[in-house]
Amino acid sequence: MSSALPPLPHEPKPGLYRHYKGNEYRVLGLARHSETRETFVVYQALYGERGTWVRPAAMFVETVDVAGKRVARFARVGD
């Protein structure tokens, strides 16, 4: 069995993102789960206590239904 890890995806790139509910976050980078190798996005809230969070990358880049319209869960708004 090879111990080589597959490359991390290219998206989302580090930068500023707006959640569909309006708050802004800074994506710090991508990380891999030590057991499952699932890719996660590491990001920091730019409001309140500025907590640092992780979310599965597939969930971070998905679209959600808002009032019958599909929108990005997180939309890139800058570097």
mmCIF file of the N, C-alpha and C atoms, coordinates in Angstrom:
data_MODEL
# 
_entry.id   MODEL 
# 
loop_
_atom_site.group_PDB 
_atom_site.id 
_atom_site.type_symbol 
_atom_site.label_atom_id 
_atom_site.label_alt_id 
_atom_site.label_comp_id 
_atom_site.label_asym_id 
_atom_site.label_entity_id 
_atom_site.label_seq_id 
_atom_site.pdbx_PDB_ins_code 
_atom_site.Cartn_x 
_atom_site.Cartn_y 
_atom_site.Cartn_z 
_atom_site.occupancy 
_atom_site.B_iso_or_equiv 
_atom_site.pdbx_formal_charge 
_atom_site.auth_seq_id 
_atom_site.auth_comp_id 
_atom_site.auth_asym_id 
_atom_site.auth_atom_id 
_atom_site.pdbx_PDB_model_num 
ATOM 1   N N  . MET A 1 1  ? 0.847   -1.186 0.000  1.00 0.00 ? 1  MET A N  1 
ATOM 2   C CA . MET A 1 1  ? 0.000   0.000  0.000  1.00 0.00 ? 1  MET A CA 1 
ATOM 3   C C  . MET A 1 1  ? 0.884   1.238  0.000  1.00 0.00 ? 1  MET A C  1 
ATOM 4   N N  . SER A 1 2  ? 0.579   2.164  -0.860 1.00 0.00 ? 2  SER A N  1 
ATOM 5   C CA . SER A 1 2  ? 1.352   3.398  -0.965 1.00 0.00 ? 2  SER A CA 1 
ATOM 6   C C  . SER A 1 2  ? 0.970   4.356  0.149  1.00 0.00 ? 2  SER A C  1 
ATOM 7   N N  . SER A 1 3  ? 1.973   5.029  0.707  1.00 0.00 ? 3  SER A N  1 
ATOM 8   C CA . SER A 1 3  ? 1.698   6.022  1.744  1.00 0.00 ? 3  SER A CA 1 
ATOM 9   C C  . SER A 1 3  ? 1.572   7.421  1.157  1.00 0.00 ? 3  SER A C  1 
ATOM 10  N N  . ALA A 1 4  ? 1.755   7.549  -0.157 1.00 0.00 ? 4  ALA A N  1 
ATOM 11  C CA . ALA A 1 4  ? 1.654   8.863  -0.798 1.00 0.00 ? 4  ALA A CA 1 
ATOM 12  C C  . ALA A 1 4  ? 0.211   9.361  -0.741 1.00 0.00 ? 4  ALA A C  1 
ATOM 13  N N  . LEU A 1 5  ? 0.062   10.587 -0.326 1.00 0.00 ? 5  LEU A N  1 
ATOM 14  C CA . LEU A 1 5  ? -1.267  11.184 -0.258 1.00 0.00 ? 5  LEU A CA 1 
ATOM 15  C C  . LEU A 1 5  ? -1.614  11.831 -1.590 1.00 0.00 ? 5  LEU A C  1 
ATOM 16  N N  . PRO A 1 6  ? -2.874  11.742 -1.990 1.00 0.00 ? 6  PRO A N  1 
ATOM 17  C CA . PRO A 1 6  ? -3.268  12.453 -3.202 1.00 0.00 ? 6  PRO A CA 1 
ATOM 18  C C  . PRO A 1 6  ? -3.189  13.957 -2.946 1.00 0.00 ? 6  PRO A C  1 
ATOM 19  N N  . PRO A 1 7  ? -3.002  14.739 -3.990 1.00 0.00 ? 7  PRO A N  1 
ATOM 20  C CA . PRO A 1 7  ? -2.918  16.188 -3.786 1.00 0.00 ? 7  PRO A CA 1 
ATOM 21  C C  . PRO A 1 7  ? -4.236  16.753 -3.274 1.00 0.00 ? 7  PRO A C  1 
ATOM 22  N N  . LEU A 1 8  ? -4.137  17.832 -2.516 1.00 0.00 ? 8  LEU A N  1 
ATOM 23  C CA . LEU A 1 8  ? -5.335  18.529 -2.062 1.00 0.00 ? 8  LEU A CA 1 
ATOM 24  C C  . LEU A 1 8  ? -5.961  19.255 -3.249 1.00 0.00 ? 8  LEU A C  1 
ATOM 25  N N  . PRO A 1 9  ? -7.271  19.469 -3.220 1.00 0.00 ? 9  PRO A N  1 
ATOM 26  C CA . PRO A 1 9  ? -7.906  20.206 -4.320 1.00 0.00 ? 9  PRO A CA 1 
ATOM 27  C C  . PRO A 1 9  ? -7.404  21.653 -4.381 1.00 0.00 ? 9  PRO A C  1 
ATOM 28  N N  . HIS A 1 10 ? -7.609  22.286 -5.512 1.00 0.00 ? 10 HIS A N  1 
ATOM 29  C CA . HIS A 1 10 ? -7.164  23.671 -5.695 1.00 0.00 ? 10 HIS A CA 1 
ATOM 30  C C  . HIS A 1 10 ? -8.179  24.683 -5.177 1.00 0.00 ? 10 HIS A C  1 
ATOM 31  N N  . GLU A 1 11 ? -9.380  24.258 -4.891 1.00 0.00 ? 11 GLU A N  1 
ATOM 32  C CA . GLU A 1 11 ? -10.437 25.154 -4.418 1.00 0.00 ? 11 GLU A CA 1 
ATOM 33  C C  . GLU A 1 11 ? -11.008 24.629 -3.121 1.00 0.00 ? 11 GLU A C  1 
ATOM 34  N N  . PRO A 1 12 ? -11.423 25.459 -2.229 1.00 0.00 ? 12 PRO A N  1 
ATOM 35  C CA . PRO A 1 12 ? -11.359 26.914 -2.309 1.00 0.00 ? 12 PRO A CA 1 
ATOM 36  C C  . PRO A 1 12 ? -9.964  27.431 -1.973 1.00 0.00 ? 12 PRO A C  1 
ATOM 37  N N  . LYS A 1 13 ? -9.587  28.509 -2.621 1.00 0.00 ? 13 LYS A N  1 
ATOM 38  C CA . LYS A 1 13 ? -8.289  29.136 -2.373 1.00 0.00 ? 13 LYS A CA 1 
ATOM 39  C C  . LYS A 1 13 ? -8.380  30.021 -1.130 1.00 0.00 ? 13 LYS A C  1 
ATOM 40  N N  . PRO A 1 14 ? -7.261  30.238 -0.437 1.00 0.00 ? 14 PRO A N  1 
ATOM 41  C CA . PRO A 1 14 ? -7.268  31.182 0.682  1.00 0.00 ? 14 PRO A CA 1 
ATOM 42  C C  . PRO A 1 14 ? -7.765  32.554 0.216  1.00 0.00 ? 14 PRO A C  1 
ATOM 43  N N  . GLY A 1 15 ? -8.495  33.229 1.075  1.00 0.00 ? 15 GLY A N  1 
ATOM 44  C CA . GLY A 1 15 ? -9.030  34.549 0.747  1.00 0.00 ? 15 GLY A CA 1 
ATOM 45  C C  . GLY A 1 15 ? -10.273 34.842 1.549  1.00 0.00 ? 15 GLY A C  1 
ATOM 46  N N  . LEU A 1 16 ? -10.962 35.899 1.160  1.00 0.00 ? 16 LEU A N  1 
ATOM 47  C CA . LEU A 1 16 ? -12.176 36.332 1.844  1.00 0.00 ? 16 LEU A CA 1 
ATOM 48  C C  . LEU A 1 16 ? -13.406 35.724 1.186  1.00 0.00 ? 16 LEU A C  1 
ATOM 49  N N  . TYR A 1 17 ? -14.331 35.246 2.023  1.00 0.00 ? 17 TYR A N  1 
ATOM 50  C CA . TYR A 1 17 ? -15.566 34.637 1.542  1.00 0.00 ? 17 TYR A CA 1 
ATOM 51  C C  . TYR A 1 17 ? -16.738 35.175 2.345  1.00 0.00 ? 17 TYR A C  1 
ATOM 52  N N  . ARG A 1 18 ? -17.893 35.258 1.701  1.00 0.00 ? 18 ARG A N  1 
ATOM 53  C CA . ARG A 1 18 ? -19.120 35.652 2.385  1.00 0.00 ? 18 ARG A CA 1 
ATOM 54  C C  . ARG A 1 18 ? -20.054 34.448 2.411  1.00 0.00 ? 18 ARG A C  1 
ATOM 55  N N  . HIS A 1 19 ? -20.529 34.122 3.596  1.00 0.00 ? 19 HIS A N  1 
ATOM 56  C CA . HIS A 1 19 ? -21.507 33.052 3.769  1.00 0.00 ? 19 HIS A CA 1 
ATOM 57  C C  . HIS A 1 19 ? -22.851 33.547 3.244  1.00 0.00 ? 19 HIS A C  1 
ATOM 58  N N  . TYR A 1 20 ? -23.675 32.655 2.753  1.00 0.00 ? 20 TYR A N  1 
ATOM 59  C CA . TYR A 1 20 ? -24.949 33.074 2.174  1.00 0.00 ? 20 TYR A CA 1 
ATOM 60  C C  . TYR A 1 20 ? -25.844 33.789 3.177  1.00 0.00 ? 20 TYR A C  1 
ATOM 61  N N  . LYS A 1 21 ? -25.588 33.633 4.478  1.00 0.00 ? 21 LYS A N  1 
ATOM 62  C CA . LYS A 1 21 ? -26.363 34.353 5.494  1.00 0.00 ? 21 LYS A CA 1 
ATOM 63  C C  . LYS A 1 21 ? -25.785 35.736 5.788  1.00 0.00 ? 21 LYS A C  1 
ATOM 64  N N  . GLY A 1 22 ? -24.622 36.079 5.164  1.00 0.00 ? 22 GLY A N  1 
ATOM 65  C CA . GLY A 1 22 ? -24.107 37.437 5.250  1.00 0.00 ? 22 GLY A CA 1 
ATOM 66  C C  . GLY A 1 22 ? -22.789 37.658 5.960  1.00 0.00 ? 22 GLY A C  1 
ATOM 67  N N  . ASN A 1 23 ? -22.389 36.769 6.859  1.00 0.00 ? 23 ASN A N  1 
ATOM 68  C CA . ASN A 1 23 ? -21.126 36.977 7.580  1.00 0.00 ? 23 ASN A CA 1 
ATOM 69  C C  . ASN A 1 23 ? -19.926 36.680 6.688  1.00 0.00 ? 23 ASN A C  1 
ATOM 70  N N  . GLU A 1 24 ? -18.796 37.325 7.013  1.00 0.00 ? 24 GLU A N  1 
ATOM 71  C CA . GLU A 1 24 ? -17.578 37.130 6.225  1.00 0.00 ? 24 GLU A CA 1 
ATOM 72  C C  . GLU A 1 24 ? -16.554 36.300 6.985  1.00 0.00 ? 24 GLU A C  1 
ATOM 73  N N  . TYR A 1 25 ? -15.762 35.557 6.202  1.00 0.00 ? 25 TYR A N  1 
ATOM 74  C CA . TYR A 1 25 ? -14.770 34.636 6.739  1.00 0.00 ? 25 TYR A CA 1 
ATOM 75  C C  . TYR A 1 25 ? -13.505 34.718 5.901  1.00 0.00 ? 25 TYR A C  1 
ATOM 76  N N  . ARG A 1 26 ? -12.391 34.358 6.505  1.00 0.00 ? 26 ARG A N  1 
ATOM 77  C CA . ARG A 1 26 ? -11.127 34.242 5.776  1.00 0.00 ? 26 ARG A CA 1 
ATOM 78  C C  . ARG A 1 26 ? -10.748 32.765 5.730  1.00 0.00 ? 26 ARG A C  1 
ATOM 79  N N  . VAL A 1 27 ? -10.633 32.223 4.519  1.00 0.00 ? 27 VAL A N  1 
ATOM 80  C CA . VAL A 1 27 ? -10.150 30.852 4.360  1.00 0.00 ? 27 VAL A CA 1 
ATOM 81  C C  . VAL A 1 27 ? -8.641  30.880 4.557  1.00 0.00 ? 27 VAL A C  1 
ATOM 82  N N  . LEU A 1 28 ? -8.167  30.071 5.510  1.00 0.00 ? 28 LEU A N  1 
ATOM 83  C CA . LEU A 1 28 ? -6.747  30.006 5.839  1.00 0.00 ? 28 LEU A CA 1 
ATOM 84  C C  . LEU A 1 28 ? -6.029  28.945 5.022  1.00 0.00 ? 28 LEU A C  1 
ATOM 85  N N  . GLY A 1 29 ? -6.743  27.901 4.659  1.00 0.00 ? 29 GLY A N  1 
ATOM 86  C CA . GLY A 1 29 ? -6.136  26.829 3.882  1.00 0.00 ? 29 GLY A CA 1 
ATOM 87  C C  . GLY A 1 29 ? -6.971  25.569 3.936  1.00 0.00 ? 29 GLY A C  1 
ATOM 88  N N  . LEU A 1 30 ? -6.390  24.503 3.427  1.00 0.00 ? 30 LEU A N  1 
ATOM 89  C CA . LEU A 1 30 ? -7.037  23.197 3.412  1.00 0.00 ? 30 LEU A CA 1 
ATOM 90  C C  . LEU A 1 30 ? -6.256  22.250 4.302  1.00 0.00 ? 30 LEU A C  1 
ATOM 91  N N  . ALA A 1 31 ? -6.951  21.278 4.869  1.00 0.00 ? 31 ALA A N  1 
ATOM 92  C CA . ALA A 1 31 ? -6.320  20.276 5.724  1.00 0.00 ? 31 ALA A CA 1 
ATOM 93  C C  . ALA A 1 31 ? -6.961  18.929 5.423  1.00 0.00 ? 31 ALA A C  1 
ATOM 94  N N  . ARG A 1 32 ? -6.283  17.887 5.842  1.00 0.00 ? 32 ARG A N  1 
ATOM 95  C CA . ARG A 1 32 ? -6.766  16.531 5.604  1.00 0.00 ? 32 ARG A CA 1 
ATOM 96  C C  . ARG A 1 32 ? -7.005  15.844 6.941  1.00 0.00 ? 32 ARG A C  1 
ATOM 97  N N  . HIS A 1 33 ? -8.122  15.142 7.062  1.00 0.00 ? 33 HIS A N  1 
ATOM 98  C CA . HIS A 1 33 ? -8.427  14.372 8.271  1.00 0.00 ? 33 HIS A CA 1 
ATOM 99  C C  . HIS A 1 33 ? -7.417  13.236 8.398  1.00 0.00 ? 33 HIS A C  1 
ATOM 100 N N  . SER A 1 34 ? -6.874  13.046 9.575  1.00 0.00 ? 34 SER A N  1 
ATOM 101 C CA . SER A 1 34 ? -5.799  12.065 9.769  1.00 0.00 ? 34 SER A CA 1 
ATOM 102 C C  . SER A 1 34 ? -6.250  10.615 9.582  1.00 0.00 ? 34 SER A C  1 
ATOM 103 N N  . GLU A 1 35 ? -7.510  10.326 9.801  1.00 0.00 ? 35 GLU A N  1 
ATOM 104 C CA . GLU A 1 35 ? -7.989  8.948  9.679  1.00 0.00 ? 35 GLU A CA 1 
ATOM 105 C C  . GLU A 1 35 ? -8.668  8.680  8.339  1.00 0.00 ? 35 GLU A C  1 
ATOM 106 N N  . THR A 1 36 ? -9.528  9.596  7.916  1.00 0.00 ? 36 THR A N  1 
ATOM 107 C CA . THR A 1 36 ? -10.327 9.361  6.712  1.00 0.00 ? 36 THR A CA 1 
ATOM 108 C C  . THR A 1 36 ? -9.729  9.974  5.450  1.00 0.00 ? 36 THR A C  1 
ATOM 109 N N  . ARG A 1 37 ? -8.775  10.877 5.624  1.00 0.00 ? 37 ARG A N  1 
ATOM 110 C CA . ARG A 1 37 ? -8.146  11.632 4.534  1.00 0.00 ? 37 ARG A CA 1 
ATOM 111 C C  . ARG A 1 37 ? -9.107  12.584 3.838  1.00 0.00 ? 37 ARG A C  1 
ATOM 112 N N  . GLU A 1 38 ? -10.285 12.782 4.421  1.00 0.00 ? 38 GLU A N  1 
ATOM 113 C CA . GLU A 1 38 ? -11.235 13.751 3.866  1.00 0.00 ? 38 GLU A CA 1 
ATOM 114 C C  . GLU A 1 38 ? -10.624 15.146 3.936  1.00 0.00 ? 38 GLU A C  1 
ATOM 115 N N  . THR A 1 39 ? -10.877 15.950 2.905  1.00 0.00 ? 39 THR A N  1 
ATOM 116 C CA . THR A 1 39 ? -10.358 17.315 2.854  1.00 0.00 ? 39 THR A CA 1 
ATOM 117 C C  . THR A 1 39 ? -11.300 18.261 3.586  1.00 0.00 ? 39 THR A C  1 
ATOM 118 N N  . PHE A 1 40 ? -10.718 19.129 4.403  1.00 0.00 ? 40 PHE A N  1 
ATOM 119 C CA . PHE A 1 40 ? -11.468 20.132 5.153  1.00 0.00 ? 40 PHE A CA 1 
ATOM 120 C C  . PHE A 1 40 ? -10.943 21.521 4.829  1.00 0.00 ? 40 PHE A C  1 
ATOM 121 N N  . VAL A 1 41 ? -11.818 22.505 4.919  1.00 0.00 ? 41 VAL A N  1 
ATOM 122 C CA . VAL A 1 41 ? -11.442 23.910 4.782  1.00 0.00 ? 41 VAL A CA 1 
ATOM 123 C C  . VAL A 1 41 ? -11.257 24.462 6.186  1.00 0.00 ? 41 VAL A C  1 
ATOM 124 N N  . VAL A 1 42 ? -10.140 25.153 6.411  1.00 0.00 ? 42 VAL A N  1 
ATOM 125 C CA . VAL A 1 42 ? -9.868  25.819 7.685  1.00 0.00 ? 42 VAL A CA 1 
ATOM 126 C C  . VAL A 1 42 ? -10.139 27.298 7.455  1.00 0.00 ? 42 VAL A C  1 
ATOM 127 N N  . TYR A 1 43 ? -11.051 27.872 8.256  1.00 0.00 ? 43 TYR A N  1 
ATOM 128 C CA . TYR A 1 43 ? -11.426 29.263 8.022  1.00 0.00 ? 43 TYR A CA 1 
ATOM 129 C C  . TYR A 1 43 ? -11.706 29.977 9.335  1.00 0.00 ? 43 TYR A C  1 
ATOM 130 N N  . GLN A 1 44 ? -11.609 31.309 9.293  1.00 0.00 ? 44 GLN A N  1 
ATOM 131 C CA . GLN A 1 44 ? -11.771 32.124 10.493 1.00 0.00 ? 44 GLN A CA 1 
ATOM 132 C C  . GLN A 1 44 ? -12.887 33.135 10.272 1.00 0.00 ? 44 GLN A C  1 
ATOM 133 N N  . ALA A 1 45 ? -13.751 33.252 11.271 1.00 0.00 ? 45 ALA A N  1 
ATOM 134 C CA . ALA A 1 45 ? -14.802 34.268 11.236 1.00 0.00 ? 45 ALA A CA 1 
ATOM 135 C C  . ALA A 1 45 ? -14.173 35.650 11.338 1.00 0.00 ? 45 ALA A C  1 
ATOM 136 N N  . LEU A 1 46 ? -14.719 36.604 10.613 1.00 0.00 ? 46 LEU A N  1 
ATOM 137 C CA . LEU A 1 46 ? -14.225 37.982 10.669 1.00 0.00 ? 46 LEU A CA 1 
ATOM 138 C C  . LEU A 1 46 ? -15.192 38.866 11.450 1.00 0.00 ? 46 LEU A C  1 
ATOM 139 N N  . TYR A 1 47 ? -15.818 38.277 12.448 1.00 0.00 ? 47 TYR A N  1 
ATOM 140 C CA . TYR A 1 47 ? -16.760 38.993 13.312 1.00 0.00 ? 47 TYR A CA 1 
ATOM 141 C C  . TYR A 1 47 ? -16.720 38.332 14.687 1.00 0.00 ? 47 TYR A C  1 
ATOM 142 N N  . GLY A 1 48 ? -17.302 38.964 15.667 1.00 0.00 ? 48 GLY A N  1 
ATOM 143 C CA . GLY A 1 48 ? -17.405 38.378 17.006 1.00 0.00 ? 48 GLY A CA 1 
ATOM 144 C C  . GLY A 1 48 ? -16.058 37.978 17.571 1.00 0.00 ? 48 GLY A C  1 
ATOM 145 N N  . GLU A 1 49 ? -15.989 36.773 18.100 1.00 0.00 ? 49 GLU A N  1 
ATOM 146 C CA . GLU A 1 49 ? -14.752 36.276 18.715 1.00 0.00 ? 49 GLU A CA 1 
ATOM 147 C C  . GLU A 1 49 ? -13.739 35.789 17.687 1.00 0.00 ? 49 GLU A C  1 
ATOM 148 N N  . ARG A 1 50 ? -14.074 35.871 16.409 1.00 0.00 ? 50 ARG A N  1 
ATOM 149 C CA . ARG A 1 50 ? -13.168 35.498 15.309 1.00 0.00 ? 50 ARG A CA 1 
ATOM 150 C C  . ARG A 1 50 ? -12.686 34.049 15.436 1.00 0.00 ? 50 ARG A C  1 
ATOM 151 N N  . GLY A 1 51 ? -13.623 33.178 15.755 1.00 0.00 ? 51 GLY A N  1 
ATOM 152 C CA . GLY A 1 51 ? -13.295 31.765 15.924 1.00 0.00 ? 51 GLY A CA 1 
ATOM 153 C C  . GLY A 1 51 ? -12.757 31.132 14.654 1.00 0.00 ? 51 GLY A C  1 
ATOM 154 N N  . THR A 1 52 ? -11.934 30.110 14.828 1.00 0.00 ? 52 THR A N  1 
ATOM 155 C CA . THR A 1 52 ? -11.399 29.336 13.713 1.00 0.00 ? 52 THR A CA 1 
ATOM 156 C C  . THR A 1 52 ? -12.196 28.039 13.613 1.00 0.00 ? 52 THR A C  1 
ATOM 157 N N  . TRP A 1 53 ? -12.596 27.696 12.396 1.00 0.00 ? 53 TRP A N  1 
ATOM 158 C CA . TRP A 1 53 ? -13.475 26.565 12.157 1.00 0.00 ? 53 TRP A CA 1 
ATOM 159 C C  . TRP A 1 53 ? -12.917 25.662 11.065 1.00 0.00 ? 53 TRP A C  1 
ATOM 160 N N  . VAL A 1 54 ? -13.442 24.442 11.007 1.00 0.00 ? 54 VAL A N  1 
ATOM 161 C CA . VAL A 1 54 ? -13.188 23.542 9.881  1.00 0.00 ? 54 VAL A CA 1 
ATOM 162 C C  . VAL A 1 54 ? -14.529 23.039 9.375  1.00 0.00 ? 54 VAL A C  1 
ATOM 163 N N  . ARG A 1 55 ? -14.590 22.806 8.080  1.00 0.00 ? 55 ARG A N  1 
ATOM 164 C CA . ARG A 1 55 ? -15.807 22.293 7.453  1.00 0.00 ? 55 ARG A CA 1 
ATOM 165 C C  . ARG A 1 55 ? -15.362 21.400 6.299  1.00 0.00 ? 55 ARG A C  1 
ATOM 166 N N  . PRO A 1 56 ? -16.052 20.285 6.064  1.00 0.00 ? 56 PRO A N  1 
ATOM 167 C CA . PRO A 1 56 ? -15.700 19.464 4.910  1.00 0.00 ? 56 PRO A CA 1 
ATOM 168 C C  . PRO A 1 56 ? -15.691 20.316 3.636  1.00 0.00 ? 56 PRO A C  1 
ATOM 169 N N  . ALA A 1 57 ? -14.651 20.154 2.828  1.00 0.00 ? 57 ALA A N  1 
ATOM 170 C CA . ALA A 1 57 ? -14.511 20.963 1.614  1.00 0.00 ? 57 ALA A CA 1 
ATOM 171 C C  . ALA A 1 57 ? -15.722 20.812 0.700  1.00 0.00 ? 57 ALA A C  1 
ATOM 172 N N  . ALA A 1 58 ? -16.238 19.605 0.580  1.00 0.00 ? 58 ALA A N  1 
ATOM 173 C CA . ALA A 1 58 ? -17.397 19.389 -0.290 1.00 0.00 ? 58 ALA A CA 1 
ATOM 174 C C  . ALA A 1 58 ? -18.588 20.221 0.173  1.00 0.00 ? 58 ALA A C  1 
ATOM 175 N N  . MET A 1 59 ? -18.758 20.371 1.472  1.00 0.00 ? 59 MET A N  1 
ATOM 176 C CA . MET A 1 59 ? -19.851 21.171 2.010  1.00 0.00 ? 59 MET A CA 1 
ATOM 177 C C  . MET A 1 59 ? -19.573 22.664 1.817  1.00 0.00 ? 59 MET A C  1 
ATOM 178 N N  . PHE A 1 60 ? -18.320 23.077 1.977  1.00 0.00 ? 60 PHE A N  1 
ATOM 179 C CA . PHE A 1 60 ? -17.953 24.488 1.848  1.00 0.00 ? 60 PHE A CA 1 
ATOM 180 C C  . PHE A 1 60 ? -18.279 25.005 0.449  1.00 0.00 ? 60 PHE A C  1 
ATOM 181 N N  . VAL A 1 61 ? -18.022 24.207 -0.578 1.00 0.00 ? 61 VAL A N  1 
ATOM 182 C CA . VAL A 1 61 ? -18.196 24.665 -1.963 1.00 0.00 ? 61 VAL A CA 1 
ATOM 183 C C  . VAL A 1 61 ? -19.571 24.344 -2.551 1.00 0.00 ? 61 VAL A C  1 
ATOM 184 N N  . GLU A 1 62 ? -20.446 23.707 -1.789 1.00 0.00 ? 62 GLU A N  1 
ATOM 185 C CA . GLU A 1 62 ? -21.745 23.341 -2.338 1.00 0.00 ? 62 GLU A CA 1 
ATOM 186 C C  . GLU A 1 62 ? -22.682 24.543 -2.442 1.00 0.00 ? 62 GLU A C  1 
ATOM 187 N N  . THR A 1 63 ? -23.771 24.339 -3.164 1.00 0.00 ? 63 THR A N  1 
ATOM 188 C CA . THR A 1 63 ? -24.813 25.351 -3.230 1.00 0.00 ? 63 THR A CA 1 
ATOM 189 C C  . THR A 1 63 ? -25.944 24.957 -2.294 1.00 0.00 ? 63 THR A C  1 
ATOM 190 N N  . VAL A 1 64 ? -26.682 25.973 -1.850 1.00 0.00 ? 64 VAL A N  1 
ATOM 191 C CA . VAL A 1 64 ? -27.817 25.758 -0.958 1.00 0.00 ? 64 VAL A CA 1 
ATOM 192 C C  . VAL A 1 64 ? -29.031 26.473 -1.543 1.00 0.00 ? 64 VAL A C  1 
ATOM 193 N N  . ASP A 1 65 ? -30.203 26.035 -1.145 1.00 0.00 ? 65 ASP A N  1 
ATOM 194 C CA . ASP A 1 65 ? -31.443 26.636 -1.617 1.00 0.00 ? 65 ASP A CA 1 
ATOM 195 C C  . ASP A 1 65 ? -31.843 27.776 -0.685 1.00 0.00 ? 65 ASP A C  1 
ATOM 196 N N  . VAL A 1 66 ? -31.976 28.975 -1.241 1.00 0.00 ? 66 VAL A N  1 
ATOM 197 C CA . VAL A 1 66 ? -32.420 30.142 -0.478 1.00 0.00 ? 66 VAL A CA 1 
ATOM 198 C C  . VAL A 1 66 ? -33.600 30.751 -1.227 1.00 0.00 ? 66 VAL A C  1 
ATOM 199 N N  . ALA A 1 67 ? -34.761 30.652 -0.628 1.00 0.00 ? 67 ALA A N  1 
ATOM 200 C CA . ALA A 1 67 ? -35.986 31.201 -1.231 1.00 0.00 ? 67 ALA A CA 1 
ATOM 201 C C  . ALA A 1 67 ? -36.183 30.705 -2.664 1.00 0.00 ? 67 ALA A C  1 
ATOM 202 N N  . GLY A 1 68 ? -35.925 29.419 -2.880 1.00 0.00 ? 68 GLY A N  1 
ATOM 203 C CA . GLY A 1 68 ? -36.133 28.810 -4.183 1.00 0.00 ? 68 GLY A CA 1 
ATOM 204 C C  . GLY A 1 68 ? -35.019 29.022 -5.192 1.00 0.00 ? 68 GLY A C  1 
ATOM 205 N N  . LYS A 1 69 ? -33.935 29.655 -4.772 1.00 0.00 ? 69 LYS A N  1 
ATOM 206 C CA . LYS A 1 69 ? -32.808 29.919 -5.672 1.00 0.00 ? 69 LYS A CA 1 
ATOM 207 C C  . LYS A 1 69 ? -31.565 29.231 -5.129 1.00 0.00 ? 69 LYS A C  1 
ATOM 208 N N  . ARG A 1 70 ? -30.769 28.612 -6.019 1.00 0.00 ? 70 ARG A N  1 
ATOM 209 C CA . ARG A 1 70 ? -29.519 27.966 -5.609 1.00 0.00 ? 70 ARG A CA 1 
ATOM 210 C C  . ARG A 1 70 ? -28.417 29.017 -5.552 1.00 0.00 ? 70 ARG A C  1 
ATOM 211 N N  . VAL A 1 71 ? -27.759 29.112 -4.401 1.00 0.00 ? 71 VAL A N  1 
ATOM 212 C CA . VAL A 1 71 ? -26.656 30.062 -4.218 1.00 0.00 ? 71 VAL A CA 1 
ATOM 213 C C  . VAL A 1 71 ? -25.494 29.329 -3.565 1.00 0.00 ? 71 VAL A C  1 
ATOM 214 N N  . ALA A 1 72 ? -24.294 29.872 -3.731 1.00 0.00 ? 72 ALA A N  1 
ATOM 215 C CA . ALA A 1 72 ? -23.111 29.287 -3.102 1.00 0.00 ? 72 ALA A CA 1 
ATOM 216 C C  . ALA A 1 72 ? -23.210 29.434 -1.588 1.00 0.00 ? 72 ALA A C  1 
ATOM 217 N N  . ARG A 1 73 ? -22.863 28.369 -0.865 1.00 0.00 ? 73 ARG A N  1 
ATOM 218 C CA . ARG A 1 73 ? -22.825 28.463 0.598  1.00 0.00 ? 73 ARG A CA 1 
ATOM 219 C C  . ARG A 1 73 ? -21.827 29.547 1.011  1.00 0.00 ? 73 ARG A C  1 
ATOM 220 N N  . PHE A 1 74 ? -20.657 29.557 0.381  1.00 0.00 ? 74 PHE A N  1 
ATOM 221 C CA . PHE A 1 74 ? -19.631 30.576 0.600  1.00 0.00 ? 74 PHE A CA 1 
ATOM 222 C C  . PHE A 1 74 ? -19.224 31.117 -0.764 1.00 0.00 ? 74 PHE A C  1 
ATOM 223 N N  . ALA A 1 75 ? -19.282 32.429 -0.940 1.00 0.00 ? 75 ALA A N  1 
ATOM 224 C CA . ALA A 1 75 ? -18.877 33.065 -2.196 1.00 0.00 ? 75 ALA A CA 1 
ATOM 225 C C  . ALA A 1 75 ? -17.602 33.862 -1.961 1.00 0.00 ? 75 ALA A C  1 
ATOM 226 N N  . ARG A 1 76 ? -16.635 33.678 -2.832 1.00 0.00 ? 76 ARG A N  1 
ATOM 227 C CA . ARG A 1 76 ? -15.375 34.416 -2.711 1.00 0.00 ? 76 ARG A CA 1 
ATOM 228 C C  . ARG A 1 76 ? -15.628 35.893 -2.996 1.00 0.00 ? 76 ARG A C  1 
ATOM 229 N N  . VAL A 1 77 ? -15.103 36.771 -2.117 1.00 0.00 ? 77 VAL A N  1 
ATOM 230 C CA . VAL A 1 77 ? -15.300 38.213 -2.288 1.00 0.00 ? 77 VAL A CA 1 
ATOM 231 C C  . VAL A 1 77 ? -13.986 38.978 -2.340 1.00 0.00 ? 77 VAL A C  1 
ATOM 232 N N  . GLY A 1 78 ? -12.853 38.302 -2.200 1.00 0.00 ? 78 GLY A N  1 
ATOM 233 C CA . GLY A 1 78 ? -11.571 38.999 -2.282 1.00 0.00 ? 78 GLY A CA 1 
ATOM 234 C C  . GLY A 1 78 ? -10.421 38.153 -1.788 1.00 0.00 ? 78 GLY A C  1 
ATOM 235 N N  . ASP A 1 79 ? -9.243  38.788 -1.846 1.00 0.00 ? 79 ASP A N  1 
ATOM 236 C CA . ASP A 1 79 ? -8.026  38.119 -1.388 1.00 0.00 ? 79 ASP A CA 1 
ATOM 237 C C  . ASP A 1 79 ? -7.875  38.380 0.069  1.00 0.00 ? 79 ASP A C  1 
# 
